[in-house]
């Protein structure tokens, strides 16, 4: 009972801390499989799957708006301001202490460990999206990093050209046809949208009973690993907080710029899923080929017009996108 109580306390404390940190260092809700950290989309550049009938009307591939759909902007701005006050009072000082006192190799190992724990959920969503190449790559990454990489402390798989894949339930819902979704700024948690917030909630709920399906000793070990990952997760966001703090100080309208960057990054992940999903890949290629055959400069579906970025926007985009593998 005492171990269970400590584990429960550790999870609760970690979730509170993770929520606080994700308000300024993530692009989505906790545990933010879709929006926290970068996903290398180069592995899915080519659509090789055969299109199938989607479970919903995924065949109708509407074009995307040029900017985030933000019908609740007034409410979102008020929440954003409260989150920023909390960041300046709590998160920024915490991030400074973490960065100054924890060596970079240790910070990298924490990030790798947490990322490796997310791979099974990425794999499940890649299967739901019929992105079989991404699913196979994720299995390979998890196997290599969990063994040779010492439970994920080292990202050996990336050095073996197995790039990290995107895959979350919000993305799955998009492939299945849930497209336009309003932008939201959630208290403490930060920027997301309604579809992704629902998707993350489903993933959290789905992970709760998983331990009950395992033998007692294995379940206990899995629970300890999960607690460690939950506690470590917030710290993977702290390295970006200093950059965010600088950018906030230099931005004329931080809300608008952050919304744009968050939306652009998410749209890139969603386009990757459409291009490589067995539900939508063939339709996507046909639409692209049709647009190319007209000889016009009209945008194909899911493609946004390139717009020149300011120096601050370029800086933010690189911060959220992370290092390319």
C-alpha positions as CSV (number, residue, x, y, z in Angstrom):
1,X,0.0,0.0,0.0
2,X,2.8,2.4,0.8
3,X,4.5,1.8,-2.6
4,X,1.2,2.3,-4.4
5,X,0.6,5.5,-2.4
6,X,4.0,6.8,-3.3
7,X,3.6,5.9,-7.0
8,X,0.2,7.6,-7.0
9,X,1.7,10.7,-5.4
10,X,4.6,10.7,-7.9
11,X,2.2,10.6,-10.8
12,X,0.0,13.4,-9.5
13,X,2.9,15.6,-8.8
14,X,4.5,14.9,-12.2
15,X,1.2,15.6,-14.0
16,X,0.8,19.0,-12.2
17,X,4.4,19.9,-13.1
18,X,4.1,18.7,-16.6
19,X,1.0,20.8,-17.1
20,X,2.7,23.9,-15.8
21,X,5.7,23.5,-18.1
22,X,3.8,22.6,-21.2
23,X,2.0,25.9,-21.0
24,X,5.1,27.6,-22.3
25,X,7.2,24.8,-23.9
26,X,4.7,22.7,-25.7
27,X,2.2,23.0,-28.5
28,X,-0.5,20.9,-27.1
29,X,-2.2,19.1,-24.2
30,X,-0.7,16.7,-21.7
31,X,0.9,14.2,-22.1
32,X,1.2,15.9,-25.5
33,X,2.2,13.1,-27.8
34,X,1.1,15.2,-30.7
35,X,2.5,18.6,-29.8
36,X,5.4,18.3,-27.5
37,X,8.8,17.7,-29.1
38,X,9.5,17.3,-32.8
39,X,8.7,14.5,-35.1
40,X,10.9,13.9,-38.1
41,X,8.5,13.8,-41.1
42,X,11.2,13.0,-43.7
43,X,10.5,9.3,-43.3
44,X,7.0,9.7,-44.7
45,X,7.8,11.9,-47.7
46,X,6.6,9.3,-50.2
47,X,3.1,7.9,-50.2
48,X,3.4,4.2,-51.0
49,X,0.2,2.8,-49.5
50,X,-2.9,1.9,-51.5
51,X,-6.0,3.9,-50.7
52,X,-8.8,2.1,-49.0
53,X,-12.3,3.1,-48.0
54,X,-11.9,5.1,-44.8
55,X,-13.9,4.4,-41.6
56,X,-15.4,7.9,-42.1
57,X,-15.5,10.3,-45.0
58,X,-11.8,10.7,-45.3
59,X,-11.9,10.6,-49.1
60,X,-13.2,14.2,-49.2
61,X,-10.0,16.0,-48.8
62,X,-10.8,19.7,-48.2
63,X,-8.2,22.4,-48.5
64,X,-6.9,23.9,-45.3
65,X,-7.2,27.5,-44.2
66,X,-4.2,29.8,-44.4
67,X,-4.3,30.4,-40.6
68,X,-5.5,28.7,-37.5
69,X,-9.3,28.6,-37.0
70,X,-9.7,30.7,-33.9
71,X,-13.4,31.5,-33.3
72,X,-12.7,31.8,-29.5
73,X,-9.9,34.3,-29.8
74,X,-11.1,36.6,-27.2
75,X,-11.4,33.9,-24.6
76,X,-8.1,32.3,-25.8
77,X,-6.2,35.6,-25.4
78,X,-7.5,36.0,-21.8
79,X,-6.3,32.5,-21.0
80,X,-3.0,33.0,-22.8
81,X,-2.3,36.1,-20.7
82,X,-2.9,34.2,-17.4
83,X,-0.7,31.4,-18.6
84,X,2.1,33.8,-19.4
85,X,1.9,35.4,-16.0
86,X,2.3,31.9,-14.5
87,X,5.2,31.2,-16.8
88,X,7.0,34.3,-15.8
89,X,6.5,33.7,-12.1
90,X,7.1,29.9,-11.9
91,X,8.2,28.2,-15.1
92,X,10.9,30.5,-16.4
93,X,12.9,30.6,-13.1
94,X,12.6,26.8,-12.8
95,X,13.8,26.3,-16.4
96,X,16.8,28.6,-15.8
97,X,17.8,26.5,-12.7
98,X,17.4,23.2,-14.6
99,X,19.5,24.4,-17.6
100,X,22.3,25.8,-15.4
101,X,22.6,22.9,-13.0
102,X,21.9,19.8,-15.1
103,X,24.5,18.8,-17.7
104,X,23.4,18.6,-21.3
105,X,24.1,14.8,-21.6
106,X,21.8,14.2,-18.7
107,X,19.1,16.4,-20.2
108,X,19.4,14.5,-23.5
109,X,19.1,11.2,-21.8
110,X,15.9,12.3,-20.0
111,X,14.4,13.4,-23.3
112,X,15.3,10.1,-25.0
113,X,13.9,8.1,-22.2
114,X,10.5,9.9,-22.2
115,X,10.4,9.8,-26.0
116,X,11.0,6.0,-26.0
117,X,8.1,5.5,-23.6
118,X,5.7,7.2,-26.1
119,X,6.7,4.9,-29.0
120,X,4.0,2.2,-28.3
121,X,1.2,4.8,-28.5
122,X,2.8,6.2,-31.7
123,X,2.8,2.6,-33.1
124,X,-0.9,2.1,-32.3
125,X,-1.9,5.3,-34.0
126,X,0.2,4.6,-37.1
127,X,-1.7,1.2,-37.4
128,X,-5.0,3.0,-37.0
129,X,-4.0,5.4,-39.8
130,X,-2.7,2.5,-42.0
131,X,0.7,4.0,-42.1
132,X,2.5,0.6,-42.1
133,X,5.9,1.9,-42.9
134,X,5.8,4.4,-40.0
135,X,4.5,1.6,-37.7
136,X,7.3,-0.7,-38.7
137,X,9.9,2.0,-38.2
138,X,8.5,2.8,-34.7
139,X,8.7,-0.9,-33.7
140,X,12.3,-1.0,-34.8
141,X,13.1,2.2,-32.9
142,X,11.4,0.9,-29.7
143,X,13.2,-2.5,-29.9
144,X,16.7,-1.0,-30.5
145,X,16.4,1.9,-28.0
146,X,14.8,-0.3,-25.3
147,X,17.7,-2.8,-25.5
148,X,20.9,-1.4,-27.0
149,X,19.8,2.1,-25.9
150,X,19.5,1.1,-22.2
151,X,15.7,1.6,-21.8
152,X,15.7,4.5,-24.2
153,X,18.4,6.6,-22.4
154,X,20.3,6.7,-25.7
155,X,18.7,7.2,-29.1
156,X,20.6,4.5,-31.0
157,X,17.8,4.1,-33.5
158,X,18.2,7.5,-35.0
159,X,21.9,6.8,-35.6
160,X,20.7,3.7,-37.5
161,X,18.6,5.9,-39.8
162,X,15.3,5.0,-38.0
163,X,13.8,8.4,-37.7
164,X,11.2,9.2,-35.1
165,X,7.6,9.1,-36.5
166,X,4.6,11.1,-35.8
167,X,1.4,9.4,-34.6
168,X,-1.2,10.4,-32.1
169,X,-5.0,10.0,-31.8
170,X,-5.7,13.6,-32.8
171,X,-3.8,12.9,-36.0
172,X,-5.8,9.6,-36.4
173,X,-9.1,11.5,-36.1
174,X,-7.9,13.9,-38.8
175,X,-7.1,11.1,-41.2
176,X,-10.5,9.6,-40.4
177,X,-12.3,12.8,-41.4
178,X,-12.4,15.0,-38.4
179,X,-10.8,18.0,-40.1
180,X,-11.6,21.6,-39.0
181,X,-11.2,22.1,-35.3
182,X,-11.1,25.3,-33.3
183,X,-7.9,26.5,-31.8
184,X,-7.9,26.5,-28.0
185,X,-5.6,27.9,-25.2
186,X,-6.2,25.7,-22.2
187,X,-5.4,27.0,-18.7
188,X,-1.9,25.9,-17.6
189,X,-1.7,23.3,-20.5
190,X,-1.4,25.9,-23.3
191,X,-2.1,25.9,-27.0
192,X,-4.0,23.0,-28.7
193,X,-7.2,22.5,-30.5
194,X,-10.5,20.7,-29.7
195,X,-9.7,17.6,-31.7
196,X,-6.3,17.2,-30.3
197,X,-7.4,17.8,-26.8
198,X,-10.0,15.1,-27.2
199,X,-7.5,12.8,-28.8
200,X,-5.0,13.2,-25.9
201,X,-7.8,12.5,-23.3
202,X,-8.6,9.3,-25.1
203,X,-4.9,8.2,-25.0
204,X,-4.6,9.0,-21.3
205,X,-7.8,7.0,-20.5
206,X,-6.7,4.1,-22.7
207,X,-3.3,3.8,-20.9
208,X,-4.8,3.5,-17.4
209,X,-6.0,-0.1,-17.5
210,X,-3.1,-1.4,-19.5
211,X,-1.2,-2.5,-16.3
212,X,-4.0,-4.7,-15.2
213,X,-3.6,-7.0,-18.2
214,X,0.0,-7.9,-17.2
215,X,1.2,-10.4,-14.6
216,X,1.7,-8.9,-11.2
217,X,5.6,-8.6,-11.2
218,X,5.6,-7.3,-14.8
219,X,2.8,-4.9,-14.1
220,X,4.7,-3.6,-11.0
221,X,7.9,-3.0,-13.1
222,X,5.9,-1.4,-15.9
223,X,4.2,0.9,-13.3
224,X,7.5,2.0,-11.9
225,X,8.8,2.8,-15.4
226,X,5.6,4.7,-16.2
227,X,6.0,6.7,-12.9
228,X,9.6,7.5,-13.8
229,X,8.6,8.6,-17.3
230,X,5.8,10.8,-16.0
231,X,8.1,12.5,-13.5
232,X,10.8,13.0,-16.2
233,X,8.5,14.2,-18.9
234,X,8.1,17.8,-17.8
235,X,11.9,18.3,-17.8
236,X,12.1,17.5,-21.5
237,X,10.4,20.8,-22.1
238,X,12.7,23.0,-20.0
239,X,15.5,23.4,-22.6
240,X,13.2,25.4,-24.9
241,X,11.9,27.7,-22.2
242,X,14.8,30.1,-22.4
243,X,14.3,30.6,-26.1
244,X,10.5,31.1,-25.5
245,X,11.3,33.8,-22.8
246,X,13.5,35.7,-25.2
247,X,11.0,35.5,-28.0
248,X,8.2,36.7,-25.7
249,X,10.2,39.7,-24.8
250,X,10.9,40.6,-28.4
251,X,7.4,39.9,-29.9
252,X,4.9,42.6,-30.6
253,X,2.0,40.1,-30.5
254,X,3.3,36.9,-29.0
255,X,-0.2,35.3,-29.1
256,X,-0.6,35.6,-32.8
257,X,2.9,34.5,-33.7
258,X,2.7,31.5,-31.4
259,X,-0.6,30.5,-32.8
260,X,0.7,30.6,-36.3
261,X,3.8,28.6,-35.5
262,X,1.9,26.0,-33.6
263,X,-0.7,25.6,-36.4
264,X,2.0,25.4,-39.1
265,X,3.8,22.6,-37.3
266,X,0.7,20.7,-36.6
267,X,-0.5,21.0,-40.3
268,X,2.9,19.6,-41.4
269,X,2.3,16.5,-39.2
270,X,-1.3,16.1,-40.5
271,X,-0.2,16.4,-44.2
272,X,2.4,13.8,-43.5
273,X,-0.3,11.4,-42.3
274,X,-2.5,12.1,-45.3
275,X,0.3,11.5,-47.7
276,X,1.3,8.1,-46.2
277,X,-2.0,6.7,-44.9
278,X,-3.6,3.8,-46.7
279,X,-6.9,5.6,-46.3
280,X,-6.0,8.7,-48.1
281,X,-2.6,8.4,-50.0
282,X,-4.0,7.6,-53.4
283,X,-6.6,10.4,-53.3
284,X,-3.9,12.8,-52.2
285,X,-1.6,11.8,-55.1
286,X,-4.5,12.1,-57.6
287,X,-5.4,15.6,-56.4
288,X,-1.7,16.6,-56.5
289,X,-1.3,15.2,-60.1
290,X,-4.5,17.0,-61.2
291,X,-3.3,20.3,-59.9
292,X,0.1,19.9,-61.5
293,X,-1.5,19.0,-64.9
294,X,-3.4,22.2,-65.0
295,X,-0.2,24.2,-65.2
296,X,-1.6,26.7,-62.7
297,X,-0.1,27.9,-59.5
298,X,-3.1,26.9,-57.5
299,X,-2.4,25.1,-54.2
300,X,-3.1,21.4,-54.0
301,X,-5.2,20.2,-51.0
302,X,-3.4,20.5,-47.7
303,X,-0.7,22.8,-49.0
304,X,-0.4,26.2,-47.6
305,X,1.0,29.2,-49.5
306,X,4.5,29.9,-48.4
307,X,4.7,33.2,-46.6
308,X,7.9,35.1,-45.8
309,X,8.7,34.8,-42.1
310,X,10.3,37.4,-39.9
311,X,13.5,36.6,-38.0
312,X,11.4,35.9,-34.8
313,X,9.1,33.5,-36.7
314,X,12.0,31.6,-38.2
315,X,13.5,31.3,-34.7
316,X,10.2,30.0,-33.3
317,X,9.7,27.5,-36.1
318,X,13.2,26.1,-35.6
319,X,12.6,25.9,-31.8
320,X,9.4,23.9,-32.2
321,X,10.5,21.7,-35.1
322,X,13.7,20.6,-33.3
323,X,16.7,19.1,-34.9
324,X,16.2,17.2,-38.2
325,X,17.4,13.6,-38.1
